[in-house]
């Protein structure tokens, strides 16, 4: 393979050595009496006017003693968190090619600044509607964007994650069939093995029996298998497309039509819609419900499970079931509409994660309609360019019709390399950290041996993709030449090997500092 870039230079693997600090947690840095800020004494005039604010708090809600917070000066706080930031990797520091089917992309810093403006950061969802007209306007307008992008009639921005949006859509499917007196009969949801695992999990949590379809020889869910399982028991279909193999199902409209013919509803999981923005719409494929992850496709930070926003959209027929409140506009002002008797109710507090919506709103405005389509085109181009290069790396393969183009993150495999050398995908993942990058080494369900999942999105340059391939090619060469290199990797990172045995032992879990001390010393610190 020719490893040269457009300037004729060889793609290089840069040297990397990460900062390592023997950094205690902040509670261990605490010094009694240290302060980051000294508040001035309350002026006597203010004290006479206001009185004692603590007396206004009901006695049952008052703490018996002040919270045990770290006592530490400002410079030490700054150094502590800057040191920790030097011991991590991410898209702002390295080439970040996805989190195993979870689109990770550059979040413009200017959008982050918008979300941190005092007027945004300090807004409270319990404020009267007339004092939050700005954010209500943004949310209302963003709903209009999503309607145009998807073809759906109404959206709720309330769910805080994609899985929450899928679950809410399952509740709408349930409410729809209950209103027709068919819920006892319609107790089955159909999904596919390469749809996001939360599809099946949300359907099960909503009380449905789950039927899973597997791919045929073309790598797509099998249409004949679908027709064999649909019946009057079918409540709906929930499917990811392109799915987690990266393939777009060209027969998706036929799947939807078949489910509709037996009276079921169809839900489109568009958590990762990066490769289809401005190209195809959920409604035009016949779907009744869909959702987008604003913390993926729409460039708001992923947040490792939160904060996020799973914007859920439905057709006109299903709009009455959406969570309350919806945001309405009468031409003069915006209001929250709770008067929706058939609503499934709230699926989280208040009306959505406003800062996430604001970032996504700014991202859409900065691109415009043509720019969103360009995002999809460049994303698909990057994805297939990367896979084309990686297919030439020894020991690497792309299962399920490897010659086909992928629109999204593709499930790849190091099965051959492992068979030849004993080096596993997780070994490669650890070795990649020595070069300052990573990939996702595992993805459920585990139907691909020695899996890895990469998704460059539109934010990676060709030079970065070439560098990523060069690193993986070097690692492949190492595996075939000297597998012992992987035994101690990574070696240039703050932590080389992590003992994960505690993850399977709840008795060793501690999610707070107090819980940790209690388990280590057998007592609660005072």
C-alpha positions as CSV (number, residue, x, y, z in Angstrom):
1,X,0.0,0.0,0.0
2,X,1.1,3.5,-0.7
3,X,1.3,5.3,2.6
4,X,1.8,8.8,1.1
5,X,-0.6,11.7,1.5
6,X,-1.6,14.2,-1.1
7,X,1.7,16.1,-0.6
8,X,3.7,13.0,-1.3
9,X,4.8,12.7,2.3
10,X,4.6,9.4,4.2
11,X,1.8,9.3,6.8
12,X,3.7,9.2,10.1
13,X,3.2,7.7,13.5
14,X,4.1,10.6,15.9
15,X,5.8,10.1,19.2
16,X,3.6,10.3,22.2
17,X,4.2,10.3,25.9
18,X,1.4,11.3,28.2
19,X,1.9,13.4,31.4
20,X,1.8,11.3,34.5
21,X,1.0,12.9,37.9
22,X,0.8,11.0,41.1
23,X,-2.4,13.0,41.8
24,X,-4.5,12.3,44.8
25,X,-8.3,12.9,44.7
26,X,-9.4,16.3,45.8
27,X,-10.5,15.2,49.2
28,X,-7.0,14.0,50.0
29,X,-5.7,17.4,49.1
30,X,-8.0,19.1,51.6
31,X,-6.4,21.2,54.4
32,X,-8.6,22.3,57.3
33,X,-9.1,26.1,57.1
34,X,-8.0,26.5,53.5
35,X,-10.3,28.6,51.3
36,X,-10.7,29.2,47.6
37,X,-12.7,32.4,48.2
38,X,-13.5,34.4,51.3
39,X,-17.1,35.8,51.4
40,X,-17.5,39.2,52.9
41,X,-19.5,39.6,56.1
42,X,-23.2,40.5,55.5
43,X,-23.7,44.3,55.9
44,X,-25.8,45.2,58.9
45,X,-28.4,47.0,56.8
46,X,-28.9,44.0,54.6
47,X,-29.0,41.7,57.7
48,X,-31.8,43.8,59.2
49,X,-33.7,43.9,56.0
50,X,-33.4,40.2,55.1
51,X,-33.2,38.6,58.5
52,X,-31.9,35.0,58.9
53,X,-32.4,33.2,55.5
54,X,-31.8,29.8,57.2
55,X,-34.9,30.3,59.3
56,X,-36.9,30.3,56.0
57,X,-35.9,26.7,55.3
58,X,-38.2,24.1,57.0
59,X,-36.4,22.5,59.9
60,X,-36.8,19.0,58.4
61,X,-34.8,20.1,55.3
62,X,-31.9,21.7,57.2
63,X,-28.6,19.8,57.6
64,X,-27.6,18.8,61.0
65,X,-24.0,19.7,60.1
66,X,-22.3,21.4,57.1
67,X,-21.5,19.3,54.1
68,X,-18.0,17.7,54.3
69,X,-16.5,19.5,51.3
70,X,-12.8,19.7,50.4
71,X,-11.0,22.7,51.8
72,X,-8.5,23.9,49.2
73,X,-7.2,27.2,47.8
74,X,-7.8,28.3,44.2
75,X,-4.3,27.6,42.8
76,X,-4.4,24.1,44.1
77,X,-7.9,23.5,42.6
78,X,-6.7,24.8,39.2
79,X,-3.5,22.6,39.3
80,X,-5.5,19.6,40.4
81,X,-7.9,19.6,37.5
82,X,-5.4,20.6,34.9
83,X,-3.2,17.7,35.9
84,X,-6.1,15.3,35.6
85,X,-6.9,16.8,32.2
86,X,-3.4,15.9,31.0
87,X,-4.0,12.3,31.9
88,X,-6.9,11.7,29.5
89,X,-7.6,11.3,25.8
90,X,-10.4,12.7,23.7
91,X,-11.3,14.4,20.5
92,X,-9.7,17.7,21.6
93,X,-6.3,15.9,22.0
94,X,-6.2,13.0,19.6
95,X,-7.8,11.4,16.6
96,X,-11.1,10.1,18.0
97,X,-12.8,7.6,15.7
98,X,-15.9,6.8,17.6
99,X,-17.2,4.9,20.6
100,X,-18.4,1.7,19.0
101,X,-21.4,3.0,17.1
102,X,-21.8,6.2,19.2
103,X,-20.9,9.0,16.8
104,X,-18.2,11.2,18.3
105,X,-17.4,14.4,16.6
106,X,-15.9,17.9,17.1
107,X,-18.0,20.2,19.2
108,X,-17.2,23.8,18.2
109,X,-15.9,25.8,21.1
110,X,-18.0,28.8,20.3
111,X,-21.1,26.6,20.9
112,X,-19.7,25.6,24.2
113,X,-19.3,29.2,25.1
114,X,-23.0,29.8,24.2
115,X,-24.1,27.1,26.5
116,X,-22.0,28.7,29.3
117,X,-23.3,32.2,29.0
118,X,-24.9,33.3,32.3
119,X,-28.3,33.9,30.7
120,X,-28.2,30.2,29.6
121,X,-26.3,28.6,32.5
122,X,-28.4,30.2,35.2
123,X,-31.9,29.8,33.7
124,X,-34.1,27.6,35.8
125,X,-36.9,25.4,34.5
126,X,-39.3,26.6,37.3
127,X,-39.1,30.2,36.2
128,X,-42.3,31.7,34.9
129,X,-42.8,31.2,31.1
130,X,-42.6,34.9,30.4
131,X,-39.0,35.0,31.8
132,X,-37.7,32.1,29.7
133,X,-39.0,33.1,26.3
134,X,-35.6,33.0,24.7
135,X,-34.8,29.3,25.4
136,X,-38.4,28.4,24.6
137,X,-38.1,30.1,21.3
138,X,-34.8,28.2,20.6
139,X,-36.4,24.9,21.5
140,X,-39.5,25.6,19.4
141,X,-37.4,26.6,16.4
142,X,-35.2,23.6,16.8
143,X,-38.3,21.4,16.7
144,X,-39.1,22.9,13.3
145,X,-35.6,22.0,12.1
146,X,-36.1,18.4,13.2
147,X,-39.5,18.3,11.5
148,X,-37.9,19.4,8.2
149,X,-35.0,16.9,8.6
150,X,-37.2,13.9,9.4
151,X,-40.6,14.7,7.8
152,X,-42.3,14.1,11.2
153,X,-45.2,16.2,12.5
154,X,-44.2,16.9,16.1
155,X,-41.2,16.5,18.3
156,X,-40.5,16.3,22.1
157,X,-37.1,17.3,23.3
158,X,-37.7,16.0,26.8
159,X,-35.9,12.6,26.8
160,X,-32.3,13.0,28.1
161,X,-30.8,10.2,26.0
162,X,-31.4,8.0,23.0
163,X,-32.4,5.0,25.1
164,X,-34.9,7.2,26.9
165,X,-36.3,8.4,23.6
166,X,-36.7,4.8,22.4
167,X,-38.4,3.8,25.6
168,X,-40.8,6.8,25.3
169,X,-41.6,5.8,21.7
170,X,-42.3,2.2,22.9
171,X,-44.7,3.8,25.5
172,X,-46.4,5.7,22.6
173,X,-46.8,2.4,20.6
174,X,-48.3,0.9,23.7
175,X,-50.7,3.8,24.3
176,X,-51.7,3.7,20.7
177,X,-52.7,0.1,20.8
178,X,-54.3,0.4,24.2
179,X,-56.6,3.2,22.9
180,X,-57.8,0.7,20.2
181,X,-58.3,-2.1,22.7
182,X,-55.6,-4.2,21.1
183,X,-52.8,-4.1,23.6
184,X,-53.4,-7.6,25.0
185,X,-53.2,-9.0,21.5
186,X,-50.3,-6.9,20.2
187,X,-47.5,-7.8,22.6
188,X,-44.5,-8.3,20.2
189,X,-41.9,-5.8,19.0
190,X,-39.6,-6.8,16.2
191,X,-36.0,-5.6,15.9
192,X,-32.7,-6.6,14.3
193,X,-29.5,-8.0,15.8
194,X,-27.5,-5.0,14.5
195,X,-29.9,-2.4,15.7
196,X,-28.8,-0.6,18.9
197,X,-29.1,-2.9,21.9
198,X,-31.3,-0.3,23.6
199,X,-33.9,-0.9,21.0
200,X,-34.6,-4.4,22.3
201,X,-34.0,-3.4,25.9
202,X,-36.5,-0.5,25.8
203,X,-39.1,-2.7,24.1
204,X,-38.7,-5.3,26.8
205,X,-38.8,-2.7,29.6
206,X,-42.1,-1.4,28.1
207,X,-43.6,-4.9,28.5
208,X,-43.2,-6.3,25.0
209,X,-41.9,-9.6,23.8
210,X,-38.9,-9.0,21.6
211,X,-38.3,-10.8,18.3
212,X,-34.8,-10.4,16.7
213,X,-34.0,-10.7,13.0
214,X,-30.6,-11.7,11.8
215,X,-28.8,-10.7,8.6
216,X,-29.0,-12.7,5.3
217,X,-26.0,-13.4,3.0
218,X,-26.1,-9.7,1.9
219,X,-25.6,-8.5,5.5
220,X,-29.1,-7.0,5.7
221,X,-32.0,-8.0,7.9
222,X,-33.9,-10.7,6.0
223,X,-37.3,-9.5,4.6
224,X,-38.6,-13.1,4.3
225,X,-37.7,-13.7,8.0
226,X,-39.7,-10.5,8.9
227,X,-42.7,-11.7,6.9
228,X,-42.6,-15.0,8.7
229,X,-42.9,-13.4,12.2
230,X,-45.3,-10.5,11.7
231,X,-48.9,-11.2,12.7
232,X,-51.8,-9.7,14.6
233,X,-49.6,-9.9,17.6
234,X,-47.1,-7.4,16.2
235,X,-47.2,-4.1,18.0
236,X,-44.3,-2.6,16.0
237,X,-40.9,-2.6,14.5
238,X,-38.0,-0.7,15.9
239,X,-34.9,-0.6,13.8
240,X,-31.6,1.2,13.3
241,X,-30.7,2.1,9.7
242,X,-27.9,2.2,8.8
243,X,-27.4,-0.4,11.5
244,X,-24.3,-1.2,13.6
245,X,-22.7,-3.0,10.7
246,X,-22.7,0.3,8.8
247,X,-25.0,-1.0,6.1
248,X,-28.1,0.8,4.9
249,X,-31.0,-1.5,4.3
250,X,-32.2,-0.8,0.8
251,X,-35.5,-2.6,1.5
252,X,-36.4,-0.5,4.6
253,X,-39.6,0.8,3.0
254,X,-40.8,-2.7,2.3
255,X,-40.1,-3.7,6.0
256,X,-42.3,-0.7,7.1
257,X,-45.0,-1.6,4.6
258,X,-45.1,-5.2,5.8
259,X,-45.5,-4.2,9.4
260,X,-48.2,-1.6,8.6
261,X,-50.2,-4.3,6.7
262,X,-50.7,-6.2,9.9
263,X,-51.5,-3.1,11.9
264,X,-48.1,-2.5,13.6
265,X,-46.3,0.8,14.0
266,X,-42.7,1.5,12.9
267,X,-40.0,3.3,14.9
268,X,-36.8,4.5,13.4
269,X,-33.7,4.7,15.7
270,X,-31.7,7.5,14.1
271,X,-29.4,8.0,17.0
272,X,-26.5,8.0,14.5
273,X,-28.0,9.8,11.5
274,X,-24.6,11.3,10.4
275,X,-24.5,9.5,7.1
276,X,-28.1,10.3,6.0
277,X,-28.7,14.0,6.9
278,X,-30.4,15.7,4.0
279,X,-30.3,12.5,2.0
280,X,-33.2,10.4,3.3
281,X,-36.0,11.1,5.8
282,X,-37.8,8.8,8.3
283,X,-41.3,9.8,7.2
284,X,-40.7,9.2,3.5
285,X,-39.7,5.6,4.4
286,X,-43.1,5.3,6.1
287,X,-42.0,5.4,9.7
288,X,-44.5,6.5,12.4
289,X,-41.9,7.4,15.1
290,X,-38.2,8.3,15.2
291,X,-35.6,9.9,17.4
292,X,-32.2,11.7,17.0
293,X,-29.4,11.8,19.5
294,X,-28.5,15.5,19.7
295,X,-25.4,14.5,21.6
296,X,-24.1,12.5,18.6
297,X,-25.3,13.6,15.1
298,X,-25.9,17.2,16.1
299,X,-22.5,17.7,17.6
300,X,-23.4,18.4,21.3
301,X,-20.8,16.5,23.4
302,X,-21.6,12.9,24.1
303,X,-21.1,13.2,27.8
304,X,-20.5,9.5,28.4
305,X,-24.2,8.8,28.9
306,X,-25.2,12.2,30.0
307,X,-26.1,15.0,29.6
308,X,-27.7,14.1,26.3
309,X,-30.9,14.7,24.4
310,X,-32.9,12.1,22.6
311,X,-35.3,14.2,20.4
312,X,-38.3,12.0,19.6
313,X,-40.6,12.7,16.6
314,X,-44.0,11.3,15.6
315,X,-46.6,11.5,12.9
316,X,-49.7,13.7,13.2
317,X,-51.7,10.6,14.3
318,X,-49.4,9.9,17.3
319,X,-48.7,13.6,18.3
320,X,-51.4,13.4,21.1
321,X,-49.4,10.8,22.9
322,X,-46.1,12.8,23.1
323,X,-44.7,13.6,26.6
324,X,-45.9,16.8,28.3
325,X,-45.3,19.6,28.1
326,X,-44.9,20.6,24.4
327,X,-43.9,24.1,23.4
328,X,-46.5,26.1,21.6
329,X,-46.3,29.5,19.8
330,X,-49.3,31.7,19.2
331,X,-47.5,34.2,17.1
332,X,-46.6,36.4,20.0
333,X,-45.2,34.3,22.8
334,X,-44.2,30.8,23.7
335,X,-45.9,28.6,26.3
336,X,-45.7,25.1,27.8
337,X,-48.7,23.0,26.9
338,X,-49.7,20.5,29.6
339,X,-53.3,20.1,28.5
340,X,-52.8,16.9,26.5
341,X,-55.1,14.2,28.1
342,X,-53.7,11.3,26.0
343,X,-50.0,12.1,26.7
344,X,-47.8,9.3,28.1
345,X,-46.8,11.9,30.7
346,X,-43.4,13.0,31.6
347,X,-40.4,10.9,30.8
348,X,-37.9,13.1,32.7
349,X,-38.0,16.3,34.7
350,X,-39.0,19.6,33.1
351,X,-38.9,19.9,29.3
352,X,-35.5,18.9,28.1
353,X,-31.7,19.4,28.5
354,X,-31.6,23.0,27.4
355,X,-27.8,23.4,27.0
356,X,-27.6,20.3,24.7
357,X,-30.5,21.7,22.6
358,X,-28.8,25.1,22.4
359,X,-25.5,23.6,21.1
360,X,-27.4,21.5,18.5
361,X,-29.4,24.5,17.4
362,X,-26.3,26.5,16.9
363,X,-24.7,23.6,15.0
364,X,-27.7,23.4,12.6
365,X,-27.7,27.2,12.1
366,X,-24.0,27.2,11.3
367,X,-24.4,24.6,8.6
368,X,-27.8,25.4,7.0
369,X,-29.7,22.8,4.9
370,X,-26.9,22.4,2.3
371,X,-24.3,22.1,5.0
372,X,-26.1,19.3,6.7
373,X,-26.2,17.3,3.5
374,X,-22.5,18.0,3.1
375,X,-21.9,16.6,6.6
376,X,-23.5,13.3,5.5
377,X,-21.6,13.2,2.2
378,X,-18.2,13.9,3.8
379,X,-18.9,11.5,6.7
380,X,-19.7,8.6,4.3
381,X,-16.7,9.5,2.2
382,X,-14.4,9.5,5.2
383,X,-15.8,6.2,6.5
384,X,-15.3,4.4,3.3
385,X,-11.9,5.9,2.6
386,X,-10.8,4.7,6.1
387,X,-12.2,1.2,5.5
388,X,-10.6,1.0,2.1
389,X,-7.2,1.7,3.6
390,X,-7.7,-0.6,6.6
391,X,-8.7,-3.5,4.4
392,X,-5.1,-3.6,3.2
393,X,-3.7,-4.0,6.7
394,X,-2.6,-7.5,7.4
395,X,-5.0,-9.4,9.7
396,X,-7.8,-6.9,9.4
397,X,-11.2,-7.6,7.8
398,X,-14.8,-6.2,7.5
399,X,-17.3,-9.0,8.0
400,X,-20.7,-9.1,6.4
401,X,-20.1,-8.5,2.7
402,X,-16.8,-6.6,3.1
403,X,-17.0,-5.2,-0.4
404,X,-20.0,-3.0,0.3
405,X,-19.9,0.6,1.2
406,X,-20.7,1.6,4.8
407,X,-22.7,4.7,5.6
408,X,-21.8,4.7,9.3
409,X,-19.5,3.0,11.8
410,X,-18.6,-0.4,10.6
411,X,-18.0,-3.5,12.7
412,X,-14.5,-4.7,11.8
413,X,-12.5,-7.7,12.9
414,X,-9.0,-8.8,13.8
415,X,-9.9,-12.5,13.8
416,X,-7.2,-13.4,11.3
417,X,-4.5,-11.4,13.2
418,X,-5.5,-13.1,16.5
419,X,-5.5,-16.5,14.8
420,X,-2.0,-15.9,13.4
421,X,-0.4,-14.1,16.4
422,X,-2.5,-14.5,19.5
423,X,-2.8,-10.7,19.8
424,X,-6.4,-9.7,20.5
425,X,-8.4,-6.6,19.6
426,X,-8.2,-5.5,23.3
427,X,-4.4,-5.9,23.1
428,X,-4.4,-3.6,20.0
429,X,-6.7,-1.2,21.9
430,X,-4.2,-0.9,24.7
431,X,-1.2,-0.6,22.3
432,X,-3.0,2.3,20.5
433,X,-2.9,4.3,23.7
434,X,0.9,4.4,23.3
435,X,0.3,6.5,20.2
436,X,-2.3,8.8,21.8
437,X,-5.3,7.3,20.1
438,X,-7.9,4.6,20.7
439,X,-10.8,2.7,19.2
440,X,-13.7,0.7,20.6
441,X,-12.6,-2.9,21.0
442,X,-15.9,-4.5,21.9
443,X,-19.5,-4.1,20.8
444,X,-22.7,-5.9,21.7
445,X,-24.0,-8.3,20.6
446,X,-20.6,-10.1,20.3
447,X,-21.3,-11.7,16.9
448,X,-18.1,-10.4,15.3
449,X,-14.9,-12.1,16.5
450,X,-12.1,-9.8,17.8
451,X,-14.2,-6.7,17.0
452,X,-13.3,-3.1,16.6
453,X,-15.6,-0.3,15.5
454,X,-14.4,2.9,13.9
455,X,-16.3,5.9,12.7
456,X,-14.4,9.0,11.5
457,X,-17.4,11.3,10.9
458,X,-17.0,14.4,8.9
459,X,-14.6,16.1,11.3
460,X,-11.5,14.1,10.5
461,X,-9.1,15.3,7.7
462,X,-7.6,12.9,5.2
463,X,-4.2,13.4,6.8
464,X,-5.6,12.3,10.1
465,X,-7.2,9.2,8.6
466,X,-3.8,8.4,6.9
467,X,-2.1,8.8,10.3
468,X,-4.6,6.5,12.0
469,X,-4.1,3.8,9.3
470,X,-0.3,4.2,9.6
471,X,-0.5,3.5,13.3
472,X,-2.7,0.4,12.9
473,X,-0.4,-0.9,10.1
474,X,2.6,-0.5,12.4
475,X,0.7,-2.3,15.2
476,X,-0.2,-5.1,12.8
477,X,3.5,-5.4,11.8
478,X,4.4,-5.5,15.5
479,X,1.9,-8.3,16.2
480,X,3.4,-10.5,13.4
481,X,7.0,-9.7,14.2
482,X,7.1,-9.5,18.0
483,X,3.8,-10.2,19.9
484,X,5.6,-9.7,23.2
485,X,5.4,-5.9,22.6
486,X,1.7,-6.1,23.6
487,X,2.2,-7.9,26.9
488,X,3.0,-4.7,28.8
489,X,1.2,-2.1,26.7
490,X,0.4,0.7,27.1
491,X,3.7,2.0,28.4
492,X,3.5,5.8,27.7
493,X,0.3,6.4,29.6
494,X,-0.3,7.3,33.3
495,X,-2.0,4.0,34.0
496,X,-0.7,0.9,32.1
497,X,-3.2,-1.8,33.0
498,X,-6.4,-1.4,34.9
499,X,-7.7,-4.1,37.3
500,X,-11.3,-4.4,36.2
501,X,-12.2,-7.3,38.5
502,X,-14.0,-5.0,40.9
503,X,-16.5,-4.2,38.2
504,X,-18.0,-7.6,38.7
505,X,-18.1,-7.4,42.5
506,X,-20.8,-5.0,43.9
507,X,-19.3,-5.3,47.4
508,X,-16.3,-3.4,46.1
509,X,-18.2,-0.6,44.4
510,X,-17.9,2.9,45.8
511,X,-19.5,5.8,43.9
512,X,-18.6,8.5,46.5
513,X,-15.6,9.4,48.6
514,X,-17.4,8.7,51.8
515,X,-18.5,5.3,50.5
516,X,-14.9,4.5,49.6
517,X,-13.6,5.4,53.0
518,X,-16.4,3.5,54.7
519,X,-15.5,0.3,52.7
520,X,-11.8,0.8,53.2
521,X,-11.8,1.7,56.9
522,X,-15.2,0.4,57.9
523,X,-16.5,3.7,59.1
524,X,-18.1,6.9,57.7
525,X,-15.8,9.9,57.9
526,X,-17.2,12.8,60.0
